Amino acid sequence: MVTLPININAEWDPEAAVWVATSEDIAGLAIEAPTLERLVERLPGVIEDLIEFNHPELAGLHDIPFKVHASRLEHLARAV
């Protein structure tokens, strides 16, 4: 059973230069995009498809909230 809101983790992948979204709440969710904004724009369509295939208990809901938790590690290079 999925609890709402759906929690989505977004992390920056510096090697691929993309944001990657995954979720323990929605089976099969794994997408990437060049910006966090684009990633969030793509999520509703992907979530809709995954609900249809993997989570029929949510199929009758008209409003399915999701929360994006974004994380990006950066480094400050300093002259010593």
Helices and strands as residue ranges (DSSP letters): E 6-13, E 18-22, E 30-33, H 36-54, G 56-58, E 66-71
